[in-house]
């Protein structure tokens, strides 16, 4: 019988060969298994690979040079360290989170000349759901952190919810079930995206405030 790590490696190869969606660009190299993350209690989920990063390095948050990507990886790593985790490949002292996406291929740019990536279409998300669902069932994390509005809303849609990003920011630590896996869901703005919002009481909540509050709550959930 294959171990979970062996199944994950096989899964990554299958994802790399998948050509279900005609309007996306597959990764250049297969994703590498981070064995220290394969049974992590924390999972991160973003929208999709960017043009570079994991598509070219095989590792999430890592560039072609093998270093932590700036600014997103650095910002995220700063907060992860507060709960004893890191995405820095040069640090073997801390635990690793497991990272995946709601879509495993790059969508390309939103339009010609744009610096933003296109948001995944519903049929693309449906085609990719089987991959990340299998990942979560194999890793069995206790905490899932959704990074960014597209990832948060797309994931929620794929599990049968219709919830806005703003509403998800107010529903931190909710329990959700994926297959036989029970997770505490947390939601954050993407580390590279500017974000601020006006709360119901008229106060302004900055992205840094959200990160600090959510990671405190994640630390409590992991105890």
C-alpha positions in Angstrom: 0.0 0.0 0.0 1.3 3.4 -0.9 1.9 6.0 1.8 0.2 9.4 1.7 3.5 11.0 0.6 3.7 8.6 -2.4 0.1 9.3 -3.3 0.8 13.0 -3.2 3.8 12.6 -5.5 1.6 10.7 -7.9 -1.1 13.3 -7.6 1.3 16.1 -8.5 2.4 14.2 -11.6 -1.3 13.7 -12.6 -1.9 17.4 -12.1 1.1 18.3 -14.2 -0.2 16.2 -17.1 -3.8 17.4 -16.8 -5.1 19.3 -19.9 -8.8 19.6 -19.0 -8.9 23.4 -19.4 -8.0 24.9 -22.8 -7.5 28.5 -21.6 -4.9 28.0 -18.9 -1.1 27.4 -19.0 0.2 24.4 -17.1 3.3 24.5 -14.9 6.7 24.2 -16.5 8.0 21.8 -14.0 6.1 19.3 -11.8 5.3 20.3 -8.3 7.8 19.0 -5.7 6.6 17.3 -2.6 7.6 19.0 0.7 7.6 16.0 2.9 7.6 18.2 6.1 4.3 19.7 4.9 2.6 16.5 3.9 1.0 16.0 7.3 0.8 19.7 8.3 -1.9 21.0 10.7 -2.0 24.2 8.6 -3.0 24.5 4.9 -2.8 27.6 2.8 -5.0 28.0 -0.3 -4.6 30.8 -2.9 -6.2 31.4 -6.2 -3.7 29.9 -8.7 0.0 29.8 -9.6 1.3 33.1 -10.9 3.4 33.3 -14.1 6.6 32.5 -12.2 7.0 31.0 -8.7 5.8 27.4 -8.3 5.3 27.0 -12.1 9.0 27.3 -12.5 10.4 26.2 -9.2 8.1 23.4 -8.3 7.6 24.9 -4.8 5.0 27.3 -3.6 6.3 30.8 -2.5 9.7 30.0 -4.0 11.2 31.6 -7.1 13.4 30.1 -9.8 16.4 31.1 -7.7 15.3 28.9 -4.8 14.6 31.9 -2.6 11.5 33.1 -0.9 9.5 35.3 -3.3 9.0 39.0 -2.5 6.8 40.5 -1.4 4.1 37.9 -0.9 6.2 35.1 0.5 8.1 37.4 2.8 4.9 39.0 4.2 3.2 35.7 4.7 6.3 34.1 6.3 6.6 36.9 8.8 3.1 36.1 10.2 3.5 32.3 9.9 6.6 32.5 12.2 4.4 33.8 14.9 2.6 30.5 15.1 5.7 28.3 14.6 5.5 27.8 10.8 7.6 29.0 7.8 7.5 28.8 4.0 11.2 29.7 3.8 13.2 26.7 2.4 16.3 27.8 4.2 14.7 27.4 7.6 14.5 23.8 8.9 13.8 24.8 12.5 10.1 25.6 12.1 7.1 23.6 10.8 5.8 23.8 7.3 2.3 24.7 6.2 0.8 22.8 3.2 0.1 25.0 0.2 -2.4 24.5 -2.6 -4.6 26.5 -4.9 -8.3 26.4 -6.0 -6.8 26.2 -9.6 -3.5 24.4 -10.3 -2.6 26.1 -13.6 -1.8 29.8 -14.5 -4.8 31.6 -15.9 -2.8 34.2 -17.8 -3.4 37.9 -17.6 -6.9 39.4 -17.0 -6.5 41.4 -20.2 -3.8 42.6 -22.6 -1.4 44.9 -20.7 -2.8 44.1 -17.3 -0.6 43.1 -14.4 -3.4 41.1 -12.8 -4.0 37.4 -13.5 -7.4 36.4 -14.8 -9.8 35.1 -12.3 -10.5 31.3 -12.8 -13.8 30.5 -14.6 -16.4 28.3 -13.0 -15.8 25.3 -15.3 -12.0 25.5 -14.5 -12.7 25.6 -10.8 -15.0 22.6 -11.1 -12.3 20.6 -13.1 -9.7 21.4 -10.4 -11.8 20.7 -7.4 -11.0 17.0 -7.4 -7.3 17.8 -7.0 -7.3 20.0 -4.0 -10.1 18.0 -2.4 -7.8 14.9 -2.6 -4.9 16.9 -1.2 -6.9 18.0 1.8 -8.1 14.5 2.4 -4.5 13.2 2.3 -2.9 15.9 4.4 -5.8 16.3 6.9 -4.9 19.7 8.3 -6.9 21.2 11.1 -6.8 24.7 9.8 -7.3 26.1 6.3 -6.3 29.7 5.5 -7.7 31.1 2.3 -5.5 33.8 0.8 -7.3 36.6 -1.2 -10.8 37.4 -2.4 -10.7 35.2 -5.5 -9.5 32.1 -3.6 -11.9 32.6 -0.7 -15.0 33.2 -2.8 -14.1 30.5 -5.3 -13.5 27.9 -2.6 -16.7 28.8 -0.9 -18.6 28.4 -4.2 -17.1 25.0 -4.8 -18.4 23.7 -1.4 -21.9 25.0 -2.1 -21.8 28.4 -0.4 -22.5 31.9 -1.7 -20.6 34.1 0.6 -18.8 37.4 -0.1 -15.2 38.0 0.8 -16.2 40.7 3.3 -18.6 38.3 5.0 -15.9 35.6 5.2 -13.6 38.0 6.9 -16.3 38.2 9.7 -16.7 34.4 9.9 -13.2 33.4 11.0 -12.6 30.0 12.5 -15.8 28.5 11.1 -15.9 24.7 11.0 -16.3 23.2 7.5 -16.2 19.6 6.3 -14.4 18.4 3.1 -15.1 14.7 2.6 -14.1 13.2 6.0 -11.9 16.1 7.0 -13.1 18.7 9.5 -11.3 22.1 9.1 -11.3 25.5 10.8 -11.6 28.0 8.0 -9.8 31.4 8.2 -9.7 34.1 5.5 -7.1 36.8 4.7 -6.5 39.3 2.0 -3.7 38.1 -0.3 -0.3 39.1 1.1 0.5 41.1 -2.1 -2.9 42.9 -2.5 -3.6 46.3 -1.0 -6.7 46.1 1.3 -8.6 48.1 3.8 -12.3 48.2 4.7 -14.7 50.2 6.6 -16.5 48.2 9.4 -20.1 48.6 10.4 -19.1 50.8 13.3 -17.4 53.2 10.9 -13.8 52.3 11.9 -11.2 51.5 9.2 -9.6 48.0 9.3 -6.2 47.7 7.7 -4.8 44.6 6.1 -2.2 44.4 8.9 -4.9 44.5 11.5 -6.7 41.5 9.8 -3.5 39.5 9.6 -2.6 40.0 13.3 -6.1 39.1 14.5 -6.4 36.1 12.2 -3.1 34.6 13.1 -3.9 35.1 16.8 -7.0 33.1 16.2 -5.2 30.4 14.2 -2.7 30.0 17.1 -5.6 29.4 19.5 -7.2 26.9 17.1 -3.9 24.9 16.9 -3.6 24.6 20.7 
